[in-house]
């Protein structure tokens, strides 16, 4: 066995470890939260036409937009890494249906998040790239569409990820019972919530961070149940 092959296998083991997944989950939660907070505040979703017009003619119109978009990309990549490791480590012990819902819901969620972030940033990018001041009415409509994507569509897709994660955690014993209960309660709330309220947007990133921390500190010997045999 050559030295290079051993190093490659060792790197792969570290890159796909639960600890790395936990770190990626925390990075994703922080990056998404900071990015969403900044993009939604440029200006607020409930801003009037006059407030929108004043904002996009001010010196603050382009400030920080690149940083917020970069954070969104970093958070998305970290989240997909988190999903890949968790599915690879836990999904092999669960039914293919649940593992597929977990993966499919995660991919759809990241797509919705990126589209919403693009819509929120579009007016500022129009000034920076095209040198044009966006129309206040069109800007309000674009940002409302982004708010709908984040508040109504993304949160419901997130419940698929949460419910499937709870199933994976229960089947493998990787998650404690209290966290599975919390996941089901928060997921049910997100699914039935039809209000466009900014605080609820941060429930999913907070849940990702919580799951990541639990995965990081939880030892295999502390699991209540041994992993079940793979099911078709």
LUMZAFI-707369 format. One record per atom (N, C-alpha, C): x, y, z. Coordinates in steps of 0.2 Angstrom, whole numbers, plus 5000, padded with zeros to 4 digits. Last residue first. Layout:
N
XYZ ...
//
This chain:
232
482749885011 482749905004 482349965003 483849935025 483149905023 483149925015 485249885036 484949915030 484249885027 484849855053 485149835047 484849875041 485149995064 484749935062 485049915055 486350035077 486050045070 485649985068 485650025094 486150005089 485850015082 485050165104 484950105100 485550085095 485650265110 485150225114 485050155110 487250315111 486650305107 486250255111 488450325117 487950355121 487250345117 489450275109 489250235115 488650265119 489650385100 489350325098 489050275104 489350535108 489750485107 489350425104 488950705104 488650645106 489150585104 489450825099 489650805106 489450735108 489050825086 489750835088 489950815095 487650815086 488050765083 488850765085 487350935093 487250865096 487650815093 487751025084 488151025090 487950955094 486850995073 487650995072 487950985079 485651025079 485850955077 486550945076 485851165080 485751125086 485851055084 486051215067 486551225072 486451175078 484751175062 485351145059 485951155064 483951265070 483851195070 484551155068 484351385065 484451375072 484451295073 483951375051 484651375053 484751365060 482451365055 482851315051 483551315052 482151485061 482051425064 482451375061 482251605053 482851585056 482851515060 481051635049 481451615044 482151585047 480351685060 480251615058 480751595053 480551825060 480851785065 480851705063 479751875048 480451865048 480751825053 478351805042 478651835048 479351825048 477051775035 477651795032 477951845038 476051635040 476251705040 476951715037 475751505041 475651535034 475751605034 476251355048 476351425048 476251455041 476351215046 475651245046 475651325047 477651195045 477251175040 476551205040 478251245057 478451275051 477951255045 477651155066 477451225067 477651255060 478251035062 477551045062 477351115062 479551065065 479351045059 478651055058 479451075079 479651135075 479451125068 479150945082 478651005084 478851065080 480150865077 479450855075 479050915076 481250915085 481250925077 480550915075 480850885098 480950955096 480950965088 480950745096 480350775098 480350845096 482350735094 481850705089 481150735090 482850775105 482950815099 482550795094 482450685114 482150745115 482250795109 483150565110 482450575109 482150645110 484650605101 484250585107 483550595106 485250525086 484950585089 484650565095 485650395082 486150455082 485950515085 484850295081 485050315088 485550365088 484350255068 485050245070 485250255077 483050295069 483150235067 483850215069 483050435073 482750385078 482950315076 483750495063 484050495070 483750445074 482850475052 483550445052 483850435059 481750545057 481750475056 482450435055 482350675058 482150645064 482050565063 482650685044 483150685049 482950655055 481350695039 481750645037 482350635042 480850815046 480550755047 480950695045 481850905040 481750895047 481450835049 481550905026 482250885029 482250865036 480250945026 480450875023 481050855026 480351075031 480051025035 480150945033 480851135020 481351125026 481051075031 479751155013 480251105010 480751085016 479251255021 478851195020 479351145017 480151365019 480051335026 479651265026 480151395006 480751365008 480551325015 478751445004 478951385001 479551355004 478651555014 478151505013 478351435009 479851625015 479351615021 478851565020 480451625003 480851605009 480351585015 479551654993 479951604992 480251574999 479051774999 478551724998 478951654997 480151854998 479951845004 479451785004 480251864984 480851834987 480551814994 479151934981 479151874978 479751834982 479452054987 478952024990 478951944987 480552094979 480652084986 480152044989 479752124967 480352074967 480452054974 478952234972 478652164969 479152114970 479852334975 479452304980 479152234978 480452354962 480852324968 480452294973 479352404956 479652344953 480052304959 479252524963 478652474963 478952404961 480452594961 480252564968 479652514968 481652544949 480952564950 480752544957 483352564952 482852524951 482152554953 484452654942 484152664949 483452614948 485952584934 485252614934 484952614941 487152524932 487152594933 486452624933 487252384931 486952424925 486952504926 487952354942 488152324936 487852364930 487452424953 488152414953 488352394945 486052424951 486452494952 487152484950 485852294951 485652334945 486052404945 486152254963 486652234958 486452274952 485052304970 485752334972 486252314966 484052224965 484052294964 484752324965 484552084968 484452104961 484452184961 484452034981 485052074979 484952104972 483251964981 483352014986 483952064984 483551864971 482951924970 483051974975 484551794977 484651834970 484151884969 483851734987 484451784989 484551824982 482951654980 482751714984 483251764986 483851564974 483451604970 483151664974 484451504986 484851544981 484451594977 483251444991 483651494995 484051534991 482951354981 482451404983 482851464987 484051264982 483951304976 483451364977 484051214995 484551264993 484451294986 482851144993 482851194998 483451244996 483151044984 482651094982 482751154987 484150974992 484351004986 483851054984 483350935003 483950975004 484151014998 482450844997 482150905000 482750955001 483250744992 482950784987 482650854990 483750695004 484250724999 483850764995 482550655011 483050695014 483550735009 482050565001 481650635003 482150685007 483050465002 482850504996 482550574997 482850415015 483550445013 483450485006 481550375014 481750425019 482350455017 481750275004 481250325003 481450385008 482650175009 482850225004 482350285003 482750165027 482350155020 482550205015 484350175034 483650185034 483350165027 485650155035 485350115040 484550135039 486250255026 486250175024 485850135029 486050375032 485550355027 485650285025 487150405040 486550375043 486050345038 488250435032 488350405038 487750365041 487650495020 488150445019 488250405026 486950595026 486550545022 487050485022 487950675032 487450645037 487050585033 488650715021 488950665026 488450635030 487750785014 488050725011 488350685016 487350885023 486850835020 487250775018 488550955024 488250925030 487750875028 488750995011 489250955014 488950915020 487651085010 487651025006 488150975008 488051185019 487451145021 487451075016 489151235013 489251195019 488651155021 488551285002 489051235001 489151195007 487751385009 487451335004 487951275003 488751465015 488251435019 487951375015 489351515003 489751475008 489251435013 488251584998 488551534994 488951484999 488051685008 487451635006 487751575002 489251755008 489051715014 488451665012 489151814995 489651764997 489451725003 488051894998 487951844993 488451794994 488651985008 488051945009 487951885004 489652045001 489751995006 489251955008 488952114991 489452054989 489552014995 488352204999 487952164995 488352104993 488952305006 488952245009 488552185005 488152434998 488652415003 488452345006 487352484988 487752434987 488252404992 486652584995 486252544991 486752484989 487152685003 487152625006 486852575001 487052814997 487752774996 487752704999 485452814989 485852824994 486552794993 484452764981 484852824979 485352844984 483852664988 484252644982 484552704979 483252734999 483752685000 484252674994 482252814992 482752844996 483352794997 481452704987 481752754983 482352794986 480952644999 481352604994 481752654989 480252745005 480852725008 481352685004 479252764995 479752824997 480352795000 478652644996 478952664990 479452714991 479052565012 478552605007 478952615001 479452405018 479652475017 479152505011 479352275022 478752315023 478952385021 480652225020 480152195016 479552245016 481952345022 481452295025 480952285020 483052375008 482752395014 482252335016 483852275017 484052315012 483552335006 483652165025 483652235028 483852285023 483752045019 483052065020 483052145023 485152045018 484752055012 484052075013 485552025032 485752085029 485352095022 484851905035 484651965039 484952025035 485451815026 484751835026 484551895029 486751815031 486651835024 485851855024 486551765044 486851835043 486751855036 486051635041 485651685045 485951755044 487051575033 486351585030 485951645034 488151575042 488151605036 487451625033 487551495053 487851565054 487851605047 487251375046 486751405050 486951475051 488551335041 487951345036 487451385040 489251315052 489451365047 488951385043 488551205057 488651265061 488851325056 488751105047 488151125049 488151195053 490151095047 489851125041 489151145043 490351035060 490651095059 490251135053 489650915057 489350955063 489651025062 490450855048 489750875046 489450925051 491550835055 491650885050 490950905048 491050735064 491350805066 491350855061 490750635055 490250665058 490450735061 491850635041 491650615048 491050655050 492350655028 491650625029 491450605036 493650695030 493150745027 492450715027 494250585036 494150645040 493650695037 494150495026 493850485032 493750545036 494950565016 494250555015 493850535021 496250565022 495850625021 495150615020 496450425022 496450465029 496050525028 496550405008 496050375012 495950405019 497650485006 497050495002 496450465006 498650425013 498450485015 497850505012 498750295007 498550305014 498350375016 499150334994 498550304995 498250305002 500450384997 499950424994 499250404995 501150265001 500950325006 500450365004 500450114995 500850164995 500650225000 500449945000 500050005000 500450065000 
//
